[in-house]
Amino acid sequence: MAAFILGASKSGIKGIGIIIILVLAFVFGEKASTGILLPMLVVADILAVVYYNRHARWHYIFKLLPWMVIGVLVGVWIGNDISELLFKRIMAVIIVLSVGIMFYNENKKSTNVPKSKLFSGTMGFLAGFATMIGNLAGPIANIYFLAVRFPKNEFIGTVAWLFFIVNVFKLPFHIFIWKTVNVETLVLNSVLIPSVVIGFFVGVSIVKLISNVNYRRFILIVTAIGGLIMLFR
């Protein structure tokens, strides 16, 4: 089920990724689940990159990527020292507050797009750190790209390339330092990847039916629910 949902989330149904994290963490434990999930993320990223490649906005990728790399490196460094429960609760509070701000911006009908380097740098660093610690960057990326008011396909294509690059960058750290990716987990991945592929193409069909306005509202609502689940889990 988690692998199918992963495929659907990478097709553009953003916000449901928190379900994958919760399911795999329950079955395998928080840290071990990050290594099990990562190769499947890379496969799903490849599908998304191939399908939505023409919609990517590289200016925003280059703006966020350096900060995300720094966040990943910091996550590698302190990943064994910070309490996972404390981290997830802090992130949950950030996510819920950020979604509240986004609801406010949606309702005031402002056309101003956040352009400050502080905003992009902060969101990039948080996303990089969160993706290394627990693959929790999705809600943060959702909030950032909604803030800059991307249309649906540009949103999906840009996020696809950004996370493909970052997830490939994370692999060596999971293999050689945390040792959460190994032969045993890769065998498990080989069994689950067909569900990822099926979920992706089912998700593509669903995304085509969602308008830009409803798509933005759907992401905000599901992301807020995911943040609350993280907070009270």
Stockholm file with secondary structure:
# STOCKHOLM 1.0

chainA/1-233         MAAFILGASKSGIKGIGIIIILVLAFVFGEKASTGILLPMLVVADILAVVYYNRHARWHYIFKLLPWMVIGVLVGVWIGNDISELLFKRIMAVIIVLSVGIMFYNENKKSTNVPKSKLFSGTMGFLAGFATMIGNLAGPIANIYFLAVRFPKNEFIGTVAWLFFIVNVFKLPFHIFIWKTVNVETLVLNSVLIPSVVIGFFVGVSIVKLISNVNYRRFILIVTAIGGLIMLFR
#=GR chainA/1-233 SS CHHHHHHHHHTTCTTTHHHHHHHHHHHHCHHHHHHHHHHHHHHHHHHHHHHHGGGCCHHHHHHHHHHHHHHHHHHHHHTTTSCHHHHHHHHHHHHHHHHHHHHHHHHTTCCCCCCCHHHHHHHHHHHHHHHHHHSCHHHHHHHHHHHTTCCHHHHHHHHHHHHHHHHHHHHHHHHHTSCCSCHHHHHHHHHHHHHHHHHHHHHHHHHTTSCHHHHHHHHHHHHHHHHHHHHHC
#=GC SS_cons         CHHHHHHHHHTTCTTTHHHHHHHHHHHHCHHHHHHHHHHHHHHHHHHHHHHHGGGCCHHHHHHHHHHHHHHHHHHHHHTTTSCHHHHHHHHHHHHHHHHHHHHHHHHTTCCCCCCCHHHHHHHHHHHHHHHHHHSCHHHHHHHHHHHTTCCHHHHHHHHHHHHHHHHHHHHHHHHHTSCCSCHHHHHHHHHHHHHHHHHHHHHHHHHTTSCHHHHHHHHHHHHHHHHHHHHHC
//
